[in-house]
């Protein structure tokens, strides 16, 4: 069985209580682990989800070849604990597109490659200490809907999507919410969708009362009320790729060319636009993470940028990696994720790289320069093109397209 003891006990108690309150019958018991509304199919079957997991428990080598001389070995070790194979939608395997981690769970989004629409969501339960692991507890598949990115907030997963449904014409960008139960499994109850202008919703962020969504190359930044899921404000922004929020700012990474649009969180009034370069490839992914008053940016063909938001100064950077025998167009920086002094970087077909900062990114303030240095590349035997990484100081989760998801333990 691949679930924590307390979680399994809770499920068993609920099911036994339900059975005790029902009249005996010769009819087969309903499958309470599955539900559908015709468009969304939810599967909370522990046994079926476990079949997608391969336990590895392998040390992940950190390759330093081609990165120059290092002053000291990395202060961490990495263990690949599990591979999670992607789900299928309509008989086709989807690709992992993004990861969002809360304190106890990881949430993963998927879509179909090419022109067809189809997507999925996984929820993993994260364990720590002697029971360390990351086990799938719930999945949902979507007919006719690509899921670009995902965020969990206060009992719901929020999804940035594109849909093929004609009722959303002339645009196809959609924001959707899916409710989670007390056990953090998905349910089709109370799900809701809101159409947005443009063709793809590319990202979603949140604060205490609002969601923030970006949409495509002819798109917008939207501020959306959590309860009604209706937009309350919008700002036209071309090539809006990713949004993040802190206590002071709402920041959007824009592409072609790469720049940060900075807004006041309280009023959504524009504060400044910061040119950072890169992100010149159309319809590409470029994430931004707000950390310690700075924006850590995946700038596509511009590598990694670290920007002090108060001054608008680029205080640190890393060049895009180059790999012999790989076309530069497939080694762009898609996503970055940092905690403390370490930054994990999704570099497409070049794989996952790790960099070390000269200061703790969560604690350093001001516009003083911060050195960022590549300290290695993570070597997996079968890594596909990496779309996204999420790192919280103990877990590293890698979304590697059709290669599925890799769950890595980070120890210091």
C-alpha positions in Angstrom: 0.0 0.0 0.0 1.4 3.4 -0.9 -0.2 5.9 1.5 0.5 7.2 4.9 -0.9 5.2 7.8 -3.1 8.0 9.2 -4.5 8.8 5.7 -5.4 5.2 5.0 -7.0 4.8 8.4 -9.1 8.0 7.9 -10.3 6.7 4.5 -11.1 3.3 6.0 -13.1 4.9 8.8 -15.1 7.0 6.4 -15.9 4.0 4.2 -16.9 1.7 7.1 -19.1 4.4 8.6 -20.8 4.9 5.3 -21.4 1.1 4.9 -22.8 0.7 8.4 -25.4 3.3 7.7 -26.7 1.6 4.5 -29.3 -1.1 4.1 -27.8 -4.5 3.0 -28.4 -5.3 -0.6 -27.2 -7.6 -3.3 -26.3 -4.7 -5.5 -22.5 -4.1 -5.8 -21.2 -1.3 -3.7 -20.6 1.9 -5.6 -17.0 2.8 -6.4 -16.5 5.8 -4.1 -12.9 6.4 -5.4 -14.1 7.6 -8.9 -16.5 10.2 -10.1 -17.2 12.2 -13.3 -19.3 15.0 -14.6 -18.8 14.0 -18.2 -15.9 16.4 -18.8 -13.8 15.8 -15.8 -13.0 12.3 -14.5 -11.6 12.0 -11.0 -9.7 8.9 -9.8 -8.8 8.5 -6.1 -8.1 4.8 -6.2 -4.9 4.2 -4.2 -4.2 0.9 -6.0 -4.6 2.3 -9.6 -2.5 5.4 -8.8 0.2 3.4 -7.2 0.6 1.5 -10.5 2.0 4.7 -12.1 4.8 5.0 -9.5 8.3 3.3 -9.8 10.4 3.4 -6.7 14.0 4.2 -7.4 16.0 5.2 -4.3 19.0 6.1 -6.5 21.7 8.7 -5.8 21.5 11.5 -8.4 24.9 12.4 -9.6 25.7 16.1 -9.9 27.8 16.5 -13.0 30.2 19.4 -13.0 31.8 18.9 -16.4 32.1 22.0 -18.5 31.1 24.3 -15.6 34.6 25.5 -14.7 36.5 25.1 -11.4 34.4 24.9 -8.2 35.7 26.1 -4.9 34.0 23.4 -2.9 31.7 20.4 -3.4 28.0 21.0 -3.1 26.7 21.0 0.4 23.8 18.7 -0.4 23.0 15.2 -1.7 20.2 14.2 -4.0 18.3 10.9 -4.1 15.8 10.1 -6.8 13.0 8.5 -4.8 10.2 7.9 -7.3 9.3 8.3 -11.0 5.6 9.1 -11.6 4.5 8.1 -15.1 2.1 10.6 -16.7 -1.6 9.8 -16.9 -3.5 9.2 -20.1 -6.4 11.2 -21.6 -8.4 9.6 -24.4 -5.8 6.9 -24.7 -3.0 9.4 -25.1 -0.2 10.1 -22.7 -0.1 13.8 -21.5 3.0 15.8 -20.6 3.8 17.4 -17.3 3.7 21.2 -17.5 4.0 22.7 -14.0 4.3 21.9 -10.3 3.1 23.8 -7.3 4.0 22.7 -3.7 2.2 23.4 -0.5 3.6 22.4 2.9 2.1 18.9 2.7 1.3 18.3 -1.0 2.5 18.7 -4.5 0.1 19.6 -7.4 1.0 18.8 -11.0 -0.6 19.9 -14.3 -0.5 18.2 -17.7 -1.5 18.8 -21.3 -1.3 17.1 -24.7 1.4 17.9 -27.1 0.3 19.3 -30.5 -3.0 20.7 -31.6 -5.2 18.3 -29.7 -6.7 19.4 -26.3 -6.5 17.2 -23.2 -5.1 17.6 -19.8 -4.8 16.3 -16.3 -4.0 17.1 -12.6 -2.2 15.0 -10.0 -2.0 15.5 -6.3 0.9 13.9 -4.4 1.0 13.6 -0.6 4.4 14.6 0.8 5.9 12.7 3.7 9.0 13.7 5.8 11.5 12.2 8.2 11.6 8.4 8.5 8.6 8.0 6.2 9.9 10.3 3.5 8.1 10.0 0.2 5.7 11.6 -2.2 2.7 9.4 -3.1 -0.1 10.1 -5.6 -3.5 10.3 -3.9 -5.7 11.8 -6.5 -5.8 12.6 -10.3 -8.3 14.2 -12.6 -8.3 14.1 -16.4 -10.0 16.6 -18.7 -11.4 16.0 -22.2 -10.9 18.9 -24.5 -8.8 21.0 -22.0 -5.1 21.7 -21.8 -3.8 22.6 -18.3 -0.9 25.0 -18.5 -0.3 25.6 -14.8 -1.7 24.9 -11.4 -1.9 26.4 -7.9 -3.4 25.2 -4.7 -5.0 27.6 -2.3 -7.3 27.0 0.7 -9.1 23.8 -0.4 -9.1 24.4 -4.2 -6.7 23.8 -7.1 -6.8 26.6 -9.6 -5.9 25.9 -13.2 -4.8 28.0 -16.1 -6.2 26.3 -19.2 -7.0 26.3 -22.9 -10.2 24.6 -24.1 -11.6 23.4 -27.4 -15.2 23.9 -26.4 -17.1 26.1 -28.9 -19.1 27.9 -26.2 -16.0 29.8 -25.2 -15.4 31.2 -28.8 -13.8 33.4 -30.0 -11.2 32.8 -27.3 -10.1 29.6 -25.6 -8.3 30.8 -22.5 -10.0 29.6 -19.3 -9.5 29.7 -15.5 -10.9 26.8 -13.6 -11.2 25.7 -10.0 -11.5 22.1 -8.7 -12.4 21.5 -5.0 -10.4 19.2 -2.8 -11.9 17.1 0.1 -10.7 17.0 3.7 -8.3 14.3 2.7 -7.0 16.6 -0.1 -8.4 14.4 -2.9 -10.1 16.0 -5.9 -13.9 16.1 -6.4 -16.0 17.3 -9.3 -18.4 19.0 -6.8 -18.3 22.9 -6.9 -16.0 23.1 -9.9 -16.3 26.4 -11.9 -14.8 27.9 -15.0 -14.4 31.5 -16.2 -13.5 32.5 -19.8 -10.6 34.9 -20.3 -9.5 36.8 -23.3 -6.8 35.3 -25.5 -6.1 31.7 -26.5 -4.2 30.2 -23.6 -4.2 31.0 -19.9 -0.5 30.6 -19.1 -0.2 30.9 -15.3 -2.1 31.5 -12.0 -1.0 33.1 -8.7 -2.9 33.9 -5.5 -3.1 36.0 -2.4 -5.6 36.1 0.5 -8.6 37.1 -1.5 -7.7 37.1 -5.2 -6.3 35.0 -8.0 -4.0 36.4 -10.7 -4.0 34.9 -14.1 -2.0 35.6 -17.3 -3.1 34.9 -20.8 -1.1 34.4 -24.0 0.6 36.6 -26.6 -2.4 38.8 -27.1 -3.4 38.5 -23.5 -3.9 40.1 -20.1 -3.1 40.1 -16.5 -6.4 39.4 -14.6 -7.2 39.8 -10.9 -10.0 37.4 -10.1 -12.2 37.1 -7.0 -11.7 33.7 -5.4 -15.4 33.3 -4.3 -17.1 34.2 -7.6 -14.2 33.3 -9.9 -15.0 36.5 -11.8 -12.4 39.0 -12.9 -12.4 42.3 -10.9 -9.6 44.0 -12.8 -7.6 43.4 -16.0 -4.5 44.9 -17.7 -3.6 44.4 -21.3 -0.2 42.8 -21.5 1.4 41.2 -24.6 3.0 37.8 -24.3 2.2 37.5 -20.6 3.9 34.3 -19.5 3.9 34.0 -15.7 2.7 35.8 -12.6 3.8 35.8 -9.0 2.7 37.8 -6.0 4.3 38.9 -2.7 3.2 41.3 0.1 3.8 44.4 -2.1 3.9 43.5 -5.7 2.2 41.6 -8.5 4.8 40.8 -11.1 4.4 39.4 -14.6 7.1 38.1 -16.8 6.6 39.1 -20.4 8.3 37.8 -23.5 9.5 39.0 -26.9 11.4 40.9 -25.5 11.9 39.8 -21.9 10.6 42.3 -19.3 9.0 42.4 -15.9 5.7 44.3 -15.5 5.5 45.4 -11.8 2.1 46.3 -10.3 1.0 47.5 -6.9 -0.7 44.6 -5.1 -3.2 46.9 -3.3 -4.4 48.8 -6.4 -3.0 46.9 -9.4 -1.7 50.2 -10.6 1.5 49.9 -12.7 4.7 50.6 -10.8 7.4 50.0 -13.4 8.5 47.9 -16.3 12.0 46.4 -16.0 13.8 45.3 -19.2 15.8 42.1 -18.6 16.4 40.7 -22.1 16.0 37.2 -23.3 12.6 35.5 -23.8 12.8 36.1 -27.5 11.3 32.8 -28.6 7.5 33.1 -29.2 5.0 30.9 -27.3 7.7 29.8 -24.8 7.6 29.3 -21.0 9.3 31.8 -18.7 8.5 31.7 -15.0 9.1 34.2 -12.3 9.4 33.6 -8.5 9.3 36.4 -6.0 11.8 35.8 -3.2 13.2 38.2 -0.6 12.0 41.4 -2.5 13.5 40.1 -5.7 12.3 38.4 -8.9 14.0 35.2 -9.9 13.3 34.9 -13.6 13.7 32.1 -16.2 14.4 34.3 -19.3 14.3 31.6 -22.0 17.3 32.2 -24.3 18.5 34.8 -21.8 19.2 32.3 -19.0 18.5 33.2 -15.4 18.0 36.8 -14.1 17.7 38.0 -10.5 16.1 41.4 -10.2 15.8 43.7 -7.2 12.2 45.0 -7.6 12.6 48.2 -5.6 15.5 49.5 -7.7 14.8 47.7 -10.9 18.4 46.5 -11.0 19.5 43.1 -12.3 21.6 42.0 -9.3 22.5 38.5 -10.5 22.4 36.3 -13.6 23.4 33.0 -15.2 23.9 32.5 -18.9 21.8 30.0 -20.9 23.5 26.7 -21.0 24.9 25.3 -24.2 25.2 21.6 -24.9 27.1 20.1 -27.9 24.9 18.2 -30.3 21.7 20.0 -29.1 20.2 22.8 -31.0 20.2 26.0 -28.8 16.4 26.4 -29.3 15.8 23.3 -27.1 18.1 24.3 -24.3 16.3 27.5 -23.2 15.6 28.2 -19.5 11.9 27.4 -18.9 11.6 27.6 -15.2 13.5 28.4 -11.9 12.8 27.5 -8.3 14.8 28.6 -5.3 14.9 28.2 -1.5 17.7 29.5 0.6 20.9 29.7 -1.4 20.1 27.0 -4.0 18.4 27.5 -7.3 17.2 24.6 -9.5 16.8 25.4 -13.2 14.7 23.7 -15.9 16.8 24.0 -19.1 14.6 22.1 -21.6 16.4 19.2 -23.3 19.6 20.2 -21.4 18.0 18.9 -18.2 18.1 20.3 -14.7 20.9 22.5 -13.4 21.6 23.7 -9.9 23.2 27.0 -9.0 24.4 28.4 -5.7 23.9 32.0 -4.6 26.4 33.9 -2.6 23.7 34.9 -0.2 20.4 33.4 1.1 17.9 34.7 -1.4 15.1 34.7 1.1 17.0 36.9 3.6 19.2 39.2 1.6 17.8 42.7 0.9 18.7 45.7 -1.1 20.3 46.1 -4.6 23.8 44.7 -3.8 25.0 42.2 -6.4 24.5 38.5 -5.6 26.8 36.0 -7.3 25.0 33.0 -8.9 27.2 30.1 -9.9 26.3 26.9 -11.7 27.5 24.0 -9.4 26.3 21.1 -11.5 23.8 19.3 -13.7 21.6 16.6 -12.3 22.1 13.3 -14.2 19.0 11.2 -14.7 19.1 8.1 -16.9 15.9 8.9 -18.9 15.2 12.6 -18.4 13.1 14.1 -21.1 12.8 17.9 -21.9 12.3 19.6 -18.6 9.3 22.0 -18.5 9.2 22.9 -14.8 10.9 22.4 -11.4 9.7 23.1 -7.9 12.0 23.1 -4.9 11.0 23.8 -1.2 14.2 23.0 0.6 13.6 19.3 1.1 11.8 18.1 -2.0 12.7 18.7 -5.7 10.0 17.8 -8.2 10.9 17.8 -11.8 8.2 18.0 -14.6 9.9 16.4 -17.6 7.3 16.5 -20.3 6.3 13.1 -21.6 8.9 11.7 -19.3 6.5 12.3 -16.4 7.6 13.5 -13.0 10.6 12.8 -10.8 10.5 13.2 -7.1 13.9 13.9 -5.5 14.9 14.1 -1.9 17.4 17.0 -1.0 19.5 16.5 2.1 22.1 18.9 3.6 
